[in-house]
Amino acid sequence: MRLTAALLCVALAACAKAAPSRTAAGDTLTRRQKDSVLGASRLPGSQGIRGALSAQDSAAARNARLDSIQ
């Protein structure tokens, strides 16, 4: 009887749904927006973030030009 009850508890626990994860109310910025804010700051490494954003913009513009050729 104890074994059956223990197995039933384990089975119910395994089938239980996890609570949905909640994001903070103020966490509505995209990754790009967060990177822009960090890049605009005077923190160490912010120049690298600005450079990466610039490279990403250049690559997106180049891809848009290449897509318009076809």
CYANA upper distance limits for C-alpha pairs under 8 A (distance plus 0.5 A):
  1 MET  CA      5 ALA  CA      6.77
  2 ARG  CA      6 ALA  CA      6.56
  3 LEU  CA      7 LEU  CA      6.58
  4 THR  CA      8 LEU  CA      6.57
  5 ALA  CA      9 CYS  CA      6.72
  6 ALA  CA     10 VAL  CA      6.74
  7 LEU  CA     11 ALA  CA      6.55
  8 LEU  CA     12 LEU  CA      6.63
  9 CYS  CA     13 ALA  CA      6.59
 10 VAL  CA     14 ALA  CA      6.64
 11 ALA  CA     15 CYS  CA      6.80
 12 LEU  CA     16 ALA  CA      6.68
 23 THR  CA     27 ASP  CA      7.02
 29 LEU  CA     33 GLN  CA      6.31
 29 LEU  CA     34 LYS  CA      6.79
 30 THR  CA     34 LYS  CA      6.81
 31 ARG  CA     35 ASP  CA      6.67
 32 ARG  CA     36 SER  CA      6.65
 33 GLN  CA     37 VAL  CA      6.77
 34 LYS  CA     38 LEU  CA      6.80
 35 ASP  CA     39 GLY  CA      6.43
 35 ASP  CA     49 ILE  CA      7.31
 35 ASP  CA     53 LEU  CA      8.38
 36 SER  CA     40 ALA  CA      6.62
 36 SER  CA     49 ILE  CA      8.34
 36 SER  CA     50 ARG  CA      7.84
 36 SER  CA     53 LEU  CA      8.19
 37 VAL  CA     41 SER  CA      6.98
 38 LEU  CA     43 LEU  CA      8.03
 38 LEU  CA     46 SER  CA      6.64
 38 LEU  CA     49 ILE  CA      7.85
 39 GLY  CA     46 SER  CA      5.00
 39 GLY  CA     47 GLN  CA      6.84
 39 GLY  CA     48 GLY  CA      8.22
 39 GLY  CA     49 ILE  CA      5.69
 39 GLY  CA     50 ARG  CA      5.49
 40 ALA  CA     46 SER  CA      7.45
 40 ALA  CA     50 ARG  CA      8.05
 41 SER  CA     46 SER  CA      6.94
 42 ARG  CA     46 SER  CA      6.94
 45 GLY  CA     49 ILE  CA      7.19
 46 SER  CA     50 ARG  CA      6.78
 47 GLN  CA     51 GLY  CA      6.70
 48 GLY  CA     52 ALA  CA      6.65
 49 ILE  CA     53 LEU  CA      6.67
 50 ARG  CA     54 SER  CA      6.62
 51 GLY  CA     55 ALA  CA      6.65
 52 ALA  CA     56 GLN  CA      6.60
 53 LEU  CA     57 ASP  CA      6.66
 54 SER  CA     58 SER  CA      6.67
 55 ALA  CA     59 ALA  CA      6.62
 56 GLN  CA     60 ALA  CA      6.64
 57 ASP  CA     61 ALA  CA      6.63
 58 SER  CA     62 ARG  CA      6.62
 59 ALA  CA     63 ASN  CA      6.59
 60 ALA  CA     64 ALA  CA      6.64
 61 ALA  CA     65 ARG  CA      6.77
 62 ARG  CA     66 LEU  CA      6.71
 63 ASN  CA     67 ASP  CA      6.53
 64 ALA  CA     68 SER  CA      6.74
 65 ARG  CA     69 ILE  CA      7.13
 66 LEU  CA     70 GLN  CA      7.61
